[in-house]
Amino acid sequence: MASHASPAPAFTHWSKGFDPSSLDHIPGDDGWPILGTTLKVLADPVAYGNKLRDLYGPVARSKSFGRRQVMLSGADANELVLFDRNKVFSSEQGWGPVLDQLFPRGLMLMDFEQHRVDRRALSIAFKPEPMRHYADALNQGIARRTVEWGSGPMTFYPAIKRLTLDLAATSFLGLPLGPEADALNTAFVDMVQASIGIIRKPLPFTAMGRGVAGRKLMVDWFTPQVLKRRAGGGQDMFSQFARATDEAGEYLSVDAVVDHMIFLMMAAHDTITSSATSLVWLLAKHPEWQDKLRREALAVTGGEGRPLAYDDLAKMELTDMAFKEALRLIPPVPSTPRRALKDFEFGGYRIPAGTPVGISAAAVHKMAEHWPDPERFDPLRFTPENSAGRHKYAWVPFGGGAHMCIGLHFAYMQIKILMAQLLTRYEIGVAEGYAPEWQPWPIPKPKDGLKITLTAI
Ligand code: HEM
């Protein structure tokens, strides 16, 4: 049975066992007394990270949320931390302070051997056969909703968020839309909201209070379902997880299936919502690219609103590149936290065990040495010729190494099906001169929800 006992961590708690003065030799900014650099980080973590790099170089110290940490910048830093050849960096202890309370024991909260075993078991849910079934559910759900949207002005972000939740109910949970799916969706949204809240105690009337209640509702619903799903022949992702076995051929424990499923829903939801929104925004701003993708979708599917078959996904080459470019410009996971379990060296500095370490996709995605004219939207950066010779870790929207996003093919699939359904039905427009302001963290979104107009073709 895949074990869920904690590995023996070098540090018993995220904030214990570490002497902050051991980072005195790292250049950086402790900010104000007590608050440190927290307010600067909260205002705009990407801008603040860029400023630190400009001032201090690729290894820089800051102090936010009461603790000192080190930011490592650039593609080499990403490779060191994500590939993690020497098993130095703990994902569990990096993400733990943010996610452990509401999304415990998910893959990102496991390290090394324990992580490998569970990840391998869960990978069954992403094999071609189940993916084919999810593709059917996505095609149906997206076709129905894009027809309902109809011509006229709309606010895109809440609409795609709603659609992504409903698609999760059908393709992840195998549930029809209705009151049961709605109750789970509400509980889930409360959990996600709470995980990014400042108040970490589940007091009444706080986001964390609602989040903890949401988790209880989810766990109570999922737990008895696991055995039923195990016995049934369902093709949804939850049923796949329920039937997943470890290397000894044994099922994962019921609690493990529940925790992995809830975690996966969290990992999938806002990331897809954010990236679908940024792609729609970029296509609205670049109608010439919108036309190219529309022509591609018509050629591959054979006509307006036709389903995009699983076997045809690879033919959507321009859509693939446009999505990659959207993920470069506005990565849904702008930065990734880890905690060093051993001393290591980078950029001429010795960094001690226990250090909270961060790397930033948002920063490396805008570095001119990898991306000439970095602010320009140019999907052709991702042709095989233009990609040749680029540092492998200069584009990391899905991370890399052992924890690389397990759902990335699902994300490509949902976005390609969305584009095929949307662009063959409508032109997407925005008002002259319109440029929404993006809230940069924790997952980017347009502050006004993205005001677009759909015009039937
Ligand atoms: C555009 C959409 C998405 C983006 C940008 C994204 C990004 C990421 C990133 C950066 C990581 C690695 C985090 C780290 O190393 O600390 C990750 C991990 C993960 N993602 Fe995604 N993700 C997306 C969609 C999805 C979807 C659709 C699913 C599920 C169907 C999913 C499930 C997961 C899971 C379970 C992990 C943890 C993997 C592990 O630790 O082994 N993600 N994702």
Residues whose N, C-alpha, C, O or C-beta is under 5 A from the ligand:
A	BS01	HEM	L107 M108 R119 L264 A267 A268 T271 I272 S275 P332 V333 T336 V396 P397 F398 G399 A402 H403 M404 C405 I406 G407 L408 F410 A411
